[in-house]
Amino acid sequence: MDVALPLPIHRTFTYRINTESQPPLGTRVLVPFRRQEHIGWVVGPGSAPEIKQIRPVLSILDNSPQLPVELLDLCRWMAEYYVAPLGIALRTALPAVLSDVSRNYVRLLEDPPLNKRRSREERVVTALEHHGKPLRVRTLRRQLGMGSIWPEIRSLLAQGVLGHEMVSPSKPPVKTRKVVRIIDRLSSLQVRDDIFARTPRQREAYESLERSGGASELTHMLKGEGFSRGVIKGLESKRLVGIFDEEQLRDPFANTP
């Protein structure tokens, strides 16, 4: 099958899949590339049947495609129009975590079979026993000084000695902001005149909130609109507005390369 990798290379790469059925288009797969591993996306059937030794896919990472076919088609168009590698277009269109290979971990399973292992396999098992916890494949390979570690990992996975998982990123701390929100709507001009007879700046702040749809960030009210904290506190003491901590939505594409 053909896989697009997030690399500055204007082509896709053909890999062998050791299952009866090929993963659907848009499925993420972990594949070897030179002396490293990369996460790529299935973009079509294999296009290089003349190659004698096709390297195998290391792992299928999705039960169902993370990349909709419509988005794949759009990225194909982007890659062609801007003369860019398809893998780079895909990485740009998706959250960075979906192509983060550093979250690829292996761990020792409980009560592994006592099969005779090759020396390189034994080194992998010994290292994991020493650490006593799951390790990133990249970290394990670096500590052992092994150029390619996936043949040993695949063998140990097949023997039931190791488990393999992609660890989800930890959730970022909730980020909040203070919002000034109207809690009492003043329906008549007479009521406003009475309430704000001696506090015209409070009236200006209140009506500014109305023009903003009834709410505005406190920082904007203070720095952008130029109202003092005393003005806002005055509105709050009259039970016309409330100051609330509201969760600030994060952009999932904010760190996309």
N, C-alpha and C positions, 0 to 999 in steps of 0.2 A: 504494500500500500504506500501511497505518497504522503509524506508528512512535511508541513511547512514549519520551519524553525525560526525563532526570532533572532536571526543573524543577518548581517549585511551581505548576504549572498543571493544573487538573483536566480534562484532555482529552488525546487523542492527536492526531497531526498526519499529514496525508496527503502523501505524496511520490510522484514518478514514478520508476519504475525502467526504465532503458534496456536491459533484457535481455528475452529471450523468456520466460523463466520467473522467477517471483517467488521470492525467497529463502525458505526455510522459517521458520516461527515460531521466535522466539528468536535469530535471526541478528543480529549487531551490524552497524549501518550508520553511516556518517559522513554527516551531513546539515547543510545550512545552516539557521540559525535567526536571523532578523534579520540582524545584521552579524557573527555569529560562526558557528563550527561546533561541533556537538555529536555525541557518540556516543549512539545510541539502539538500541532493540530492535524488530524486526519483530513486531507483535502481531496482524496481520490484514490482509485485503485493504482496498483504499482505500474509505473510507466517505463521500467527498465528491465524487461525480462531477460536481456542478454547478459546481465551481470551474473557471474557465477556464484560469488560469495556475498549474499545480502545479509547484513547484520540484523539480528532480531530486535523487536520491540522489547524493552525491559519490563514495562508495566503499562497496563491500561488504567488510567486514573479516574475515569468517569463511568458511572453506571448509565448515564444518559448524557448526550452532548451538552456542553456548556455554551457552545457557539451555535446560535440559530442559523439555519441555512440562508435566510435572508441577509443576515449580517455577514456571513461568509461571502455571499455574492457581492455585497457592497465593498468588502475589503478587496476582492479580486479586481473590481473596477478601479478602486483607489490605487492599488499597486500598479495596474496597467497605465492609468492616467498620469500618475506622478512618477512613473518609472522607479518604483520602490519594490524591495523584496516583499513577497506576500506575508512572510512571517513577521516582518516589522510592522506591516499594516495591521495584522491581527493583534499583535501585542499593544499597539497604540489604541486600538478600539476597545480593548478589554481591561478590566482591573489588573494591575501589575501582579497581584498575588496569584493569579491563575497561571502565571508562567514562572513562578519563583521556585526553582529547583532546590533551594537551600532548605526547604521544608520536607525533604525526602528522608525518612528515617527507617532504620532496621532495628530489630530487637530480638533477643533470645526468647524462644518459647519455653514454657514450663515443661519439664520432663521430656527433653528432646531424645530421639532415638540414638542409641550408642553405636552408630554406624562407623565404619572405618573411614576416615576423612583424609583428603590430601593435605599436604603441609600448608598450603596457602589457605585452605578452608579452615584448618585448625588455628591459624593465626587470627583469622576473623573472629572465630568463636571465643578464643582466649581474650582478645581485646574487649569484646562485649561483656564477657564474664567479669573482667577486671573493672569495668566502669559500672556495671550493675544497673544500667538504665539504657533506654534507646539512644542511639547515636545517629547524627546525620551521616548519610553515606559519604558526603564530601569530607567530613571531619575524620571518619574512620579510614578512608583511603589515604588522607594526608598523614595521619598518625602512623599508619603501617608502611608508608612509603611505597605503595603499590600503584603502578601506572593505571591499570584497569582492574577494578574490583568486582564488576558485575558478573563475570562468569562464576566466581565463587559464591556470590550472593544468590544467583539464580539456582545454583546447585543446592545450596543450603535451604533455600525456600522449598525446593522440590522434595528435599529429604524431611521436611517438617521441623527443621532446626531453628529457622528464623521466621519472623513475621515482618512484613513491610507495610508502611503506612505513610500517607501524606498528612502531616500535622497542620491543622488549620491555624492561622495566625491568631494571636490573642486579641481579644476585642480592645479597641482603644478606649481610654477613659472617657466617660461622658463629659462633653463640653457644654457648659451652660452659659447663658447670657441673661442679663436683667432686662426685663421688658416692662414698660409703663403701659398699662391697659385701662381704658375707661370701664368703670363698673356701674356708673349711674349716668344714664342719658338725660340731659336737660332738654326738655321738649319745647319750652317757650322762652321768648326773649325776656319776658318779665322776670322769670325765675333766674335767668342768667344775670340780669341787671342787679337783682337783689343780692345774689350770692357773691358776685364779683365787684360790688360797688366800690370797695376800697382796695381791691387786688387786681388791677388790670393785667399784670403780667401772668397771673394764674389763668385769667380768661384767655389770653393769647396762647398759653401752653395747652389749655384744654381744647381750644378750637384747632390748634395745630395737630393734636391727636385725632380729632374728628376727620381732618383732611387726610390723615394717614390711614384711614380705615379703622380707627379706634385704638390703635396700639402703635408703639414705636420703641426702638431699643433705647434704654436709658442713656447709653453713651452718646447716641445721636442727639437726644434731647439736650444734653449738657453741652456737647462740643459742637455739634452741627447746627442746632437751633439757638444755642446761646442762653438757655434758661439755667438758672442757678438751682442747686439742690434744694434751697429753701422754697422755691416756687413749686417744685415737684412735691416736696414734703407737705406743703400747704394744701395742695390738691388731695393728697393722700389723707390728711387729717380731716378734710371735709367729706371723706368717703366718696369722692368722685372718681378717683383712680386707685389702682392697686399696682404694686411693684412685684413682679413674679420672676422666679428663676425658670427659664424655659430651655429645654435641650436644643442645642444648636446642631442642625443636621449636617453631617459630614458628606463631602463629595467623594464617592467611591473611586472616581477616576482622577482624584487630585494628584496622586503620585505616579500616574501612568507616564512612563518615559516618552 
